[in-house]
Amino acid sequence: MNKKTMELIERHNRLIKRITNQRIAMAQYLNLWRPPLELVDHGVSLFTRLRRQPLLLAGVSVLSVAFGMKRPRKWLRTGWMIWQMWRKFLIR
């Protein structure tokens, strides 16, 4: 092989190594953002579902006021799990 071809092969190999390092760095950086972005994604999903089911939102609000829930976060988490199970097993 001539000198020009060898230089191109070496340059190609350097670029491949550089790209690999950049991909690894990007993956590590994106892994830091994964949990907050998943939380935002779940929030948007919940908002979208509640917007389609205003009666459910009204019912949860009325129940929380009626029972004077001291721990709404626990109740909401339980309600969310029940909702997910209901949708997964009964709707399909």
Secondary structure by P-SEA (a helix, b strand, c coil): ccaaaaaaaaaaaaaaaaaaaaaaaaaaaaaaaaaaaaaaaaaaaaaaaaaacaaaaaaaaaaaaaaccccaaaaaaaaaaaaaaaaacccc
